[in-house]
Amino acid sequence: MRRHAQRGLTLIELIVAFTILMVLTSMAVPLARYKVRRDKERELRYALREIRTAIDKYKDAADQNKFQVKVGTEGYPESLEVLVEGVKLAQDASGKKMKFLRRIPRDPFTNSQEWGLRSTQDDPKSTAWGGQNVFDVFTKTYEKAADGKSYSDW
């Protein structure tokens, strides 16, 4: 017989409570993993869009002869760093620079600022960069999205 002064849970009650807690935890972990993956995908899309937009703006400015381009680059930047450092304007004697990026975005999957690069001369599916210019960027991760498509193909 149980005394009124003693309070607590029986072994059965503890097992039931622990089982319920385990079931709830096992349901929450996959949802948390899915959310983390989705957030990384969103960051990747944003970073790729930001870099590609900067490359396009550089190409447009080069086509308008706003600055002198290096022979063989076809009006595309030589590297991603050129987009951050900027280029001297041709018509400005003061040495003013035109910049296209504040910084190189971080790749959320590799957690670095190193991106795979493609030049206009490279094969569109190539993972090796020819070094002539920067026409496109891709992530260096080998992971695949939920639909089975590689993130490097985005």
Phi and psi in degrees as a GROMACS rama.xvg file:
@    title "Ramachandran Plot"
@    xaxis  label "Phi"
@    yaxis  label "Psi"
@TYPE xy
-90.1394  135.888  ARG-2
-87.6604  153.202  ARG-3
-70.1223  -24.9053  HIS-4
-73.8685  -26.7079  ALA-5
-85.9586  130.145  GLN-6
-128.331  151.789  ARG-7
152.314  -174.69  GLY-8
-111.037  148.004  LEU-9
-80.2221  168.95  THR-10
-61.8643  -40.0878  LEU-11
-62.5275  -44.5223  ILE-12
-62.8897  -39.7567  GLU-13
-64.5952  -41.9795  LEU-14
-64.4877  -43.4223  ILE-15
-63.6004  -45.0622  VAL-16
-63.4398  -42.5664  ALA-17
-64.5564  -40.4492  PHE-18
-63.9025  -43.5886  THR-19
-62.2406  -43.1898  ILE-20
-61.6195  -40.8983  LEU-21
-65.1456  -40.725  MET-22
-64.0928  -44.1852  VAL-23
-64.9427  -39.6104  LEU-24
-65.82  -42.4028  THR-25
-66.643  -22.8174  SER-26
-82.2457  -31.4209  MET-27
-80.2635  -32.7898  ALA-28
-61.838  -47.9316  VAL-29
-62.1334  -34.3464  PRO-30
-65.902  -39.2085  LEU-31
-66.7077  -41.8407  ALA-32
-62.5652  -41.2236  ARG-33
-63.3111  -41.2744  TYR-34
-65.9478  -41.7227  LYS-35
-62.1728  -44.1691  VAL-36
-62.1645  -44.1417  ARG-37
-63.8018  -38.6078  ARG-38
-65.2529  -40.7136  ASP-39
-64.2867  -39.9252  LYS-40
-62.8601  -41.1072  GLU-41
-63.8724  -43.3651  ARG-42
-63.3842  -39.6644  GLU-43
-63.5963  -45.6832  LEU-44
-59.5161  -43.5413  ARG-45
-64.4182  -45.8791  TYR-46
-63.2915  -44.0817  ALA-47
-62.8932  -41.8873  LEU-48
-63.4652  -41.4204  ARG-49
-63.5273  -46.0939  GLU-50
-67.555  -44.9637  ILE-51
-64.5813  -35.9976  ARG-52
-65.3552  -40.8658  THR-53
-64.2226  -40.6023  ALA-54
-62.3133  -43.3281  ILE-55
-63.8675  -40.8799  ASP-56
-65.3003  -39.0723  LYS-57
-61.3527  -46.3791  TYR-58
-62.1922  -43.9072  LYS-59
-60.5805  -44.6796  ASP-60
-65.5118  -37.2841  ALA-61
-66.4254  -40.2926  ALA-62
-65.8429  -26.317  ASP-63
-89.1705  7.16573  GLN-64
57.5972  36.7752  ASN-65
-75.0435  -22.0126  LYS-66
-150.51  164.989  PHE-67
-83.9092  133.042  GLN-68
-104.61  152.574  VAL-69
-74.5496  140.565  LYS-70
-62.3623  135.056  VAL-71
94.6678  -9.23198  GLY-72
-89.0376  -12.8228  THR-73
58.5599  26.5068  GLU-74
86.4579  5.61116  GLY-75
-99.4341  157.38  TYR-76
-66.101  151.41  PRO-77
-73.1316  -31.278  GLU-78
-156.67  171.569  SER-79
-70.3007  -29.4716  LEU-80
-62.0241  -31.1854  GLU-81
-61.4462  -34.9675  VAL-82
-66.4236  -31.6507  LEU-83
-83.9061  -45.5646  VAL-84
-69.8875  -32.6487  GLU-85
90.4425  168.882  GLY-86
-127.288  145.756  VAL-87
-72.2006  133.245  LYS-88
-72.1579  140.605  LEU-89
-69.7465  -36.3073  ALA-90
-88.1224  -7.19144  GLN-91
-103.458  114.721  ASP-92
-77.3711  -14.7372  ALA-93
-78.2567  -7.08468  SER-94
84.8346  18.8129  GLY-95
-64.0177  141.124  LYS-96
-109.381  147.8  LYS-97
-104.066  120.524  MET-98
-109.624  151.068  LYS-99
-118.368  -20.6191  PHE-100
-137.37  145.812  LEU-101
-76.5074  -39.4743  ARG-102
-157.499  161.691  ARG-103
-77.8913  124.348  ILE-104
-63.307  153.318  PRO-105
-83.4044  137.099  ARG-106
-79.198  118.138  ASP-107
-67.4975  -22.8554  PRO-108
-86.3421  -37.2478  PHE-109
-96.2319  -10.3362  THR-110
55.9418  39.5391  ASN-111
-141.798  173.751  SER-112
-100.034  14.9462  GLN-113
-92.0755  126.63  GLU-114
-120.04  153.963  TRP-115
-75.1895  138.265  GLY-116
-118.339  149.813  LEU-117
-131.774  139.986  ARG-118
-101.498  171.938  SER-119
-65.5557  -24.4979  THR-120
-84.493  -15.8976  GLN-121
-75.5724  156.36  ASP-122
-66.6786  139.234  ASP-123
-58.9715  -24.6749  PRO-124
-101.935  4.72567  LYS-125
-70.2672  145.534  SER-126
-105.107  -1.50207  THR-127
-102.762  137.647  ALA-128
-97.2077  130.691  TRP-129
-72.9616  -23.6283  GLY-130
88.9738  0.892622  GLY-131
-73.2569  -44.6837  GLN-132
-161.915  176.253  ASN-133
-111.968  104.406  VAL-134
-95.9  -33.9124  PHE-135
-152.807  161.485  ASP-136
-128.661  157.589  VAL-137
-152.102  159.851  PHE-138
-76.6616  150.103  THR-139
-92.3889  4.86349  LYS-140
-75.488  151.97  THR-141
-100.103  4.53238  TYR-142
-70.2171  159.043  GLU-143
-118.953  151.023  LYS-144
-75.4683  174.533  ALA-145
-62.0101  -28.537  ALA-146
-82.6886  0.0748809  ASP-147
92.2902  -5.63424  GLY-148
-82.2428  138.466  LYS-149
-69.4208  140.653  SER-150
-64.7338  -26.6008  TYR-151
-70.3526  -11.2822  SER-152
-92.824  -0.744178  ASP-153
